[in-house]
Every structure is written in C-alpha cells, then in structure tokens.
Amino acid sequence: MRERLEGVRAVLFDVDGTLVDTIDLIIETFHEVFHRLGIPDRPDGEVLSWIGKPLYLQVKELHEERAEEIYQLYKELYERNRPRLAREIPGIREALEGLLDRGYRLGVVTSKKSSSTMRELKDFSLADLFQVVVTADDTENHKPHPEPLLRALEDLGVDSEEATYVGDSPYDIESARGAGVLAGAVRWSRFPARLLEKVGPDYWVESPSHLLELFRGVGNHPTQGNPGRSFSSL
C-alpha cells in the first residue's frame, strides 16, 4: 500500500463528515422537518444512511408525493440551523495546506449542490485550497456511481492510479472503487466502522494530521508552492 500511496498525485475529498462536521446539522434538520410536516420520524441511524446522496433524491425516496414540500422546508431549516450546528473539523485546513505544499493537487467531490458546497467551504476557510470542485450540479449520475470522481480526475488531468478519494461513508468507498482510485476512510466518520470495513477501504485516515504521514510528497519529494486553482462549479 505504501508504494501505491507514493504514486498519488491528486487527493479528492468528500465534504459532509469529512471536511466539515455537518452530520448533527443534517440529522437534526431532518427530525425538525418530520415534526413540522407530521411525517413519522426516523431513527438517527436511518437518517445517517441517506447522507451521500443528493438531497432531492433522498426526499423523493423518502416520500415521493411530498418530496418538493420536504425539500423546500429542509433547505430553509438547514440554513437556519447551520450557524449553530455546523462545526469545524480541527486540523483539517492545516492538513490540506500541508498537502498543497507537498505538491498534491486537491479536489472536492460531493453530492451537495454547488451553492451549498461553496458556502460550506467558504464558511470554514477551505474554498481556496481546491483546484476542482465537483458537485451534484455537475454530473448526471451521483455517488456511489463513479461519474463524479471521473469528472474530477478529468478536470485535474490525472489518471485513476494517480489519485485517491477520502470520505466518511460507504457511498464514498464504493464510488472510489468504481472509478479505480484508492479509497480512504476517515476515522472521525459517524458511520459505524463495521459498515465502512464491509466495503473495504484501502486505508484509514486516523486524523487530519495523519494525511501528512500518508502523503509525504509527490514523487516522495515535497515541493513548495501551490498549483493554480480552477473550480468546476462556482
């Protein structure tokens, strides 16, 4: 595995639960939506299992007849709850800056829409660290389908064997597998480890600082300076 990690030139990341701690925000917002609309509530674990799919697909599968009503109320309440419940993952910005200084190309691949993705990244001072951002607005298929990752690889100009995807959910690992990139799972995931182990990540990221132990530099020779950045979706 060390040899394969040394061949990595691009590190791609999920957002929710990986770069930003929004899991409580998502779960509590769904509970509030259910309460307000008189829809039977769902256990936290079930709500957690939906994370990773685009919101509009989540609500359509949840209640097709009331999908638009749920979708609009969820967006309203999410924005209202976000300042209180969205949290920084300590050390993530420093780790990303370290990867850039070592010559890695960085990207985001998420099932969130472009507007909410960029707002989340900007709120936590992460937006300037990525050369490519692929969101639910950019592809026809979504995780666990590999298309979003393949789009990011194309935009970055790297081959699948030169990239890895770091995420917190089984959807992330499955998408990485389909795209032929190394799959990394974060230990700070709210998903039970047994569920992630079941889909078989190639490696675990114990903490944000552990990224700098895993990725020592492109060609194993750290370089200075950040390559230019160009976003897929703004």
Secondary structure, DSSP 8 states (H G I E B T S, - for coil): -HHHHHT--EEEE-SBTTTEE-HHHHHHHHHHHHHHHT-----HHHHHHHTTS-HHHHHHHH-GGGHHHHHHHHHHHHHHHHHHH-EE-TTHHHHHHHHHHTT-EEEEE-SS-HHHHHHHHHHTT-GGG-SEEE-TTS-SS-TTSSHHHHHHHHHHT--GGGEEEEESSHHHHHHHHHHT-EEEEETT-SS-HHHHHHH--SEEE-SGGGHHHH---GGGS---S------S--
